[in-house]
Amino acid sequence: MHDLGGKEGFGPVRYAPNAPVFHAPWEVRANALYSLAVKQGVYNMDEYRYAIERMEPRHYLSASYYERSLTSLASLCVEKGMVSRDELERRAGGIFPLARPAVAGRTNQSARQKFIVGDLVRVRSDHVSGHVRMPGYIRGKTGRVISESPPYPFPDAHAHGIEAQAEPTYDVQFDSLDLWPDAAEPAKVHVAVFQSYLERAPGR
């Protein structure tokens, strides 16, 4: 979930050291099929991520990593006419939960700014109903540009089939105490932030 960082009520992050990548044969198949669909151009990675985001919330929060992958794969194959929901459920032998319908996306910001290493930038306080790769915990926060990555299709458009210009991401360094006041140890947090999500910090 792209906005989960620092969210109250979820408790500590649970993990198992040296855990295996796969726990069952079906996970291997699900991972291979979703990767093959991307490679064959059935859908792109932003469409794949957005279909996961569109899962019914209770399903999303209770599903395993590979169940989310499988739900995205199945949902997109149905939406693109490769298989019908009826056929899918016949083969599954019962109800197969799919992602909720997509909503409209958006194109790039019309007045994007170019930044250089060392610039202070502020993340826009955008709240959109479609796909977005902006972590919720950095909205409205100020950080410093550390580096710039090559241009990539703007995900807010790419996930929705909307024409948009590719744009760079900036490695922006934030102070953990600015992100989570009184609830974090001092640390530097680095986030790759698309150009359209940023504006120059006031007074800079």
PEUR-V631171 format. One record per run of one state. SS is the DSSP state (a for helix, b for strand, c for the rest). FROM is the first residue (numbers start at 1). TO is the last residue. If there is no record, write none. Layout:
ss:SS from:FROM to:TO
ss:SS from:FROM to:TO
This chain:
ss:c from:1 to:24
ss:a from:25 to:39
ss:c from:40 to:44
ss:a from:45 to:53
ss:c from:54 to:56
ss:a from:57 to:62
ss:c from:63 to:64
ss:a from:65 to:79
ss:c from:80 to:84
ss:a from:85 to:92
ss:c from:93 to:119
ss:b from:120 to:123
ss:c from:124 to:135
ss:a from:136 to:138
ss:c from:139 to:141
ss:b from:142 to:148
ss:c from:149 to:151
ss:b from:152 to:153
ss:c from:154 to:154
ss:a from:155 to:158
ss:c from:159 to:165
ss:b from:166 to:167
ss:c from:168 to:168
ss:b from:169 to:175
ss:a from:176 to:179
ss:c from:180 to:187
ss:b from:188 to:194
ss:a from:195 to:197
ss:b from:198 to:200
ss:c from:201 to:204
